[in-house]
């Protein structure tokens, strides 16, 4: 998922009009003022300025300026023309959109995910295709968990995090962290760079790919920090924790992750960075395309084919 504040950014304000230059009331050159008249005018002006200064000192101070709002207003219009289905750009990448299912930390399909699709800006999707080619050369392939995420989904995460009574997924997704700390620890938050369309969550999988286990609602949950042979097997390689594991062990460079899981994390990061993506250091699965086309926009159209403009 997106971390809570994988990258919180202020929306770019609309350009302000620049005030025009002050111009004279007429283009005529004012006439000369006699010296005596000039002295009288100067005395009158000085008196008026003094009165204004005294009045200003006696005026009670105004309210302090308010800081601008930090949370942007999302755009709910259809997707821009350069948003695409990842499957159309590279059908060889496995798409496993967890938030369209019940197997995620919320425990149900998330608002804004009517279809299990990966939508991305074309720029990010083309870069990911290059990553896939490099991964295949290493005997690996990509498995994508989440891509574009509507603002309404990020808001759904926040509502869930603020409900202490809902802890049905704790045993798997945050077994060692109190739910009340998910905001402070950077796991949950809004807005998220996912809503800009060039951020995704992913892992590596072997070639040929394994279909992975099938989640059955109500089945016993196993901690995401458990050994690879015990926790939920989704078909990805061993990264030391499961996806969306709210735990320090999920930090990309956590020193407790050693051996092959550490090598797998390093390989994923190296492949992604070579294609222009940047990792969020608290989640080994989270990457943002650095040269994203909409760095200050947070979209809210649903994850569905109908959100894309006709080609």
C-alpha positions as semicolon CSV with decimal commas, in nm:
position;residue;x (nm);y (nm);z (nm)
1;X;0,000;0,000;0,000
2;X;0,092;0,348;0,016
3;X;0,238;0,444;0,321
4;X;0,065;0,682;0,507
5;X;0,289;0,963;0,423
6;X;0,497;0,787;0,165
7;X;0,511;1,155;0,020
8;X;0,270;1,425;0,138
9;X;0,276;1,720;-0,090
10;X;0,087;2,052;-0,106
11;X;-0,125;2,112;-0,416
12;X;0,020;2,377;-0,644
13;X;-0,184;2,691;-0,611
14;X;-0,336;2,858;-0,915
15;X;-0,098;3,116;-1,062
16;X;-0,153;3,456;-0,916
17;X;-0,199;3,750;-1,144
18;X;0,094;3,986;-1,124
19;X;-0,013;4,341;-1,039
20;X;0,037;4,588;-1,321
21;X;0,286;4,873;-1,294
22;X;0,158;5,187;-1,124
23;X;0,091;5,449;-1,388
24;X;0,030;5,821;-1,370
25;X;-0,324;5,948;-1,404
26;X;-0,221;6,140;-1,711
27;X;0,075;6,146;-1,942
28;X;0,134;6,516;-1,891
29;X;0,441;6,638;-1,704
30;X;0,328;6,815;-1,386
31;X;0,410;7,184;-1,368
32;X;0,667;7,333;-1,131
33;X;0,558;7,429;-0,776
34;X;0,679;7,760;-0,628
35;X;0,926;7,713;-0,339
36;X;0,695;7,866;-0,077
37;X;0,405;7,652;-0,192
38;X;0,626;7,344;-0,185
39;X;0,720;7,412;0,177
40;X;0,353;7,443;0,277
41;X;0,264;7,121;0,097
42;X;0,553;6,940;0,267
43;X;0,439;7,056;0,613
44;X;0,082;6,940;0,549
45;X;0,198;6,600;0,426
46;X;0,425;6,555;0,728
47;X;0,135;6,638;0,963
48;X;-0,094;6,388;0,790
49;X;0,169;6,115;0,809
50;X;0,221;6,175;1,178
51;X;-0,153;6,150;1,249
52;X;-0,174;5,827;1,050
53;X;0,120;5,678;1,238
54;X;-0,035;5,752;1,578
55;X;-0,367;5,607;1,469
56;X;-0,189;5,297;1,343
57;X;-0,010;5,242;1,675
58;X;-0,338;5,263;1,863
59;X;-0,517;5,019;1,632
60;X;-0,556;4,673;1,790
61;X;-0,352;4,401;1,615
62;X;-0,536;4,186;1,361
63;X;-0,560;3,807;1,376
64;X;-0,252;3,603;1,287
65;X;-0,256;3,466;0,934
66;X;-0,386;3,110;0,913
67;X;-0,169;2,840;0,758
68;X;-0,291;2,704;0,428
69;X;-0,468;2,367;0,433
70;X;-0,231;2,071;0,395
71;X;-0,484;1,825;0,254
72;X;-0,564;1,876;-0,113
73;X;-0,902;1,855;-0,274
74;X;-0,895;1,549;-0,499
75;X;-1,000;1,562;-0,861
76;X;-1,294;1,328;-0,931
77;X;-1,302;1,385;-1,306
78;X;-1,219;1,097;-1,544
79;X;-0,859;0,988;-1,574
80;X;-0,629;1,206;-1,784
81;X;-0,566;1,078;-2,135
82;X;-0,223;0,941;-2,046
83;X;-0,350;0,690;-1,788
84;X;-0,333;0,332;-1,915
85;X;-0,393;-0,028;-1,812
86;X;-0,063;-0,190;-1,723
87;X;-0,184;-0,512;-1,885
88;X;-0,200;-0,329;-2,220
89;X;0,156;-0,202;-2,185
90;X;0,308;-0,529;-2,057
91;X;0,076;-0,829;-2,017
92;X;0,362;-1,042;-1,880
93;X;0,351;-0,861;-1,543
94;X;0,134;-1,040;-1,285
95;X;-0,142;-0,816;-1,145
96;X;-0,258;-0,908;-0,792
97;X;-0,463;-0,608;-0,673
98;X;-0,523;-0,683;-0,306
99;X;-0,750;-0,388;-0,232
100;X;-1,015;-0,520;-0,470
101;X;-1,038;-0,833;-0,250
102;X;-1,099;-0,917;0,116
103;X;-0,735;-1,016;0,172
104;X;-0,584;-0,688;0,286
105;X;-0,532;-0,507;0,614
106;X;-0,884;-0,358;0,604
107;X;-1,035;-0,704;0,565
108;X;-1,276;-0,618;0,281
109;X;-1,271;-0,461;-0,065
110;X;-1,163;-0,098;-0,036
111;X;-1,363;0,201;-0,159
112;X;-1,275;0,288;-0,516
113;X;-1,167;-0,060;-0,633
114;X;-1,461;-0,207;-0,827
115;X;-1,218;-0,390;-1,059
116;X;-0,882;-0,561;-0,983
117;X;-0,678;-0,352;-1,227
118;X;-0,346;-0,172;-1,236
119;X;-0,389;0,180;-1,374
120;X;-0,079;0,398;-1,417
121;X;0,037;0,699;-1,610
122;X;0,185;0,585;-1,938
123;X;0,523;0,725;-1,832
124;X;0,532;0,502;-1,524
125;X;0,392;0,202;-1,709
126;X;0,656;0,227;-1,982
127;X;0,928;0,253;-1,716
128;X;0,787;-0,054;-1,545
129;X;0,802;-0,244;-1,872
130;X;1,176;-0,174;-1,876
131;X;1,201;-0,306;-1,521
132;X;1,022;-0,624;-1,626
133;X;1,266;-0,680;-1,912
134;X;1,561;-0,638;-1,675
135;X;1,398;-0,867;-1,416
136;X;1,340;-1,140;-1,673
137;X;1,709;-1,124;-1,759
138;X;1,774;-1,202;-1,390
139;X;1,534;-1,498;-1,390
140;X;1,261;-1,303;-1,212
141;X;0,932;-1,135;-1,301
142;X;0,718;-0,862;-1,145
143;X;0,403;-0,906;-0,937
144;X;0,205;-0,585;-0,876
145;X;-0,012;-0,542;-0,565
146;X;-0,137;-0,187;-0,611
147;X;-0,094;0,098;-0,860
148;X;-0,307;0,412;-0,892
149;X;-0,516;0,451;-0,577
150;X;-0,820;0,683;-0,563
151;X;-0,828;0,948;-0,292
152;X;-1,147;0,786;-0,161
153;X;-0,946;0,467;-0,092
154;X;-0,686;0,661;0,107
155;X;-0,973;0,817;0,305
156;X;-1,113;0,468;0,362
157;X;-0,778;0,362;0,510
158;X;-0,782;0,660;0,745
159;X;-1,134;0,582;0,866
160;X;-1,032;0,222;0,929
161;X;-0,723;0,327;1,123
162;X;-0,929;0,555;1,347
163;X;-1,160;0,268;1,450
164;X;-0,988;0,087;1,739
165;X;-1,265;-0,171;1,760
166;X;-1,187;-0,311;1,415
167;X;-0,884;-0,536;1,470
168;X;-0,985;-0,847;1,276
169;X;-0,674;-0,837;1,056
170;X;-0,421;-0,756;1,329
171;X;-0,292;-1,114;1,354
172;X;-0,154;-1,095;0,999
173;X;-0,085;-0,734;0,903
174;X;0,024;-0,558;1,226
175;X;0,086;-0,832;1,485
176;X;0,350;-0,638;1,682
177;X;0,235;-0,276;1,635
178;X;-0,058;-0,107;1,809
179;X;-0,322;0,015;1,569
180;X;-0,313;0,354;1,740
181;X;0,049;0,397;1,622
182;X;-0,008;0,331;1,252
183;X;-0,034;0,705;1,177
184;X;0,269;0,807;1,383
185;X;0,483;0,526;1,244
186;X;0,412;0,627;0,884
187;X;0,209;0,326;0,770
188;X;-0,128;0,497;0,717
189;X;-0,202;0,847;0,596
190;X;-0,355;1,067;0,331
191;X;-0,295;1,204;0,081
192;X;-0,069;0,948;-0,084
193;X;0,149;0,958;-0,394
194;X;-0,045;0,653;-0,519
195;X;-0,330;0,893;-0,603
196;X;-0,106;1,076;-0,852
197;X;-0,088;0,768;-1,073
198;X;0,287;0,694;-1,088
199;X;0,338;0,502;-0,762
200;X;0,293;0,130;-0,714
201;X;0,346;-0,158;-0,472
202;X;0,514;-0,469;-0,610
203;X;0,745;-0,764;-0,555
204;X;0,945;-1,015;-0,755
205;X;0,826;-1,365;-0,841
206;X;1,007;-1,667;-0,984
207;X;1,002;-1,768;-1,349
208;X;0,790;-1,961;-1,420
209;X;0,550;-1,793;-1,180
210;X;0,376;-1,974;-0,897
211;X;0,001;-1,911;-0,866
212;X;0,035;-1,879;-0,489
213;X;-0,212;-1,969;-0,219
214;X;-0,581;-1,890;-0,238
215;X;-0,718;-1,679;0,046
216;X;-1,039;-1,805;0,199
217;X;-1,234;-1,549;0,405
218;X;-1,236;-1,654;0,768
219;X;-0,926;-1,870;0,747
220;X;-0,677;-1,839;1,038
221;X;-0,437;-1,551;0,983
222;X;-0,060;-1,590;1,019
223;X;0,170;-1,300;1,109
224;X;0,328;-1,126;0,810
225;X;0,658;-1,146;0,999
226;X;0,649;-1,526;1,023
227;X;0,897;-1,734;0,820
228;X;0,820;-1,768;0,450
229;X;0,700;-2,125;0,489
230;X;0,438;-2,022;0,743
231;X;0,296;-1,685;0,637
232;X;0,056;-1,640;0,346
233;X;0,226;-1,747;0,023
234;X;0,112;-1,520;-0,258
235;X;0,354;-1,644;-0,522
236;X;0,622;-1,381;-0,470
237;X;0,982;-1,452;-0,368
238;X;1,080;-1,433;0,000
239;X;1,119;-1,066;0,095
240;X;1,142;-1,127;0,470
241;X;0,782;-1,017;0,539
242;X;0,452;-1,028;0,360
243;X;0,306;-0,737;0,163
244;X;0,148;-0,454;0,366
245;X;0,324;-0,573;0,679
246;X;0,304;-0,288;0,929
247;X;0,622;-0,369;1,113
248;X;0,980;-0,235;1,128
249;X;1,094;-0,558;0,961
250;X;0,927;-0,429;0,645
251;X;1,167;-0,134;0,631
252;X;1,372;-0,190;0,319
253;X;1,708;-0,199;0,498
254;X;1,601;-0,348;0,832
255;X;1,917;-0,523;0,960
256;X;1,722;-0,826;1,081
257;X;1,644;-0,920;0,721
258;X;1,945;-1,114;0,594
259;X;2,038;-1,382;0,343
260;X;1,820;-1,439;0,036
261;X;1,532;-1,211;0,149
262;X;1,777;-0,919;0,177
263;X;1,923;-1,001;-0,165
264;X;1,573;-1,007;-0,313
265;X;1,495;-0,663;-0,169
266;X;1,823;-0,525;-0,302
267;X;1,760;-0,672;-0,646
268;X;1,412;-0,519;-0,663
269;X;1,543;-0,179;-0,554
270;X;1,832;-0,191;-0,800
271;X;1,603;-0,280;-1,092
272;X;1,351;-0,012;-0,999
273;X;1,608;0,262;-0,942
274;X;1,773;0,191;-1,276
275;X;1,438;0,268;-1,440
276;X;1,383;0,591;-1,246
277;X;1,177;0,476;-0,945
278;X;1,238;0,577;-0,583
279;X;1,174;0,348;-0,285
280;X;0,992;0,448;0,035
281;X;1,235;0,319;0,297
282;X;0,966;0,198;0,539
283;X;0,806;-0,036;0,285
284;X;1,018;-0,262;0,066
285;X;0,729;-0,291;-0,185
286;X;0,658;0,083;-0,239
287;X;0,807;0,272;-0,538
288;X;0,732;0,610;-0,697
289;X;0,841;0,715;-1,044
290;X;1,063;1,016;-0,977
291;X;0,979;1,204;-1,298
292;X;0,605;1,160;-1,253
293;X;0,379;1,382;-1,469
294;X;0,133;1,476;-1,191
295;X;0,340;1,535;-0,874
296;X;0,085;1,774;-0,722
297;X;-0,243;1,610;-0,824
298;X;-0,452;1,360;-0,625
299;X;-0,711;1,191;-0,844
300;X;-1,030;1,021;-0,727
301;X;-1,170;0,833;-1,027
302;X;-1,238;0,463;-0,946
303;X;-1,009;0,179;-1,051
304;X;-1,212;0,066;-1,351
305;X;-1,181;0,042;-1,728
306;X;-1,466;0,296;-1,758
307;X;-1,247;0,559;-1,589
308;X;-1,008;0,559;-1,885
309;X;-1,071;0,780;-2,184
310;X;-1,158;0,604;-2,513
311;X;-0,851;0,539;-2,724
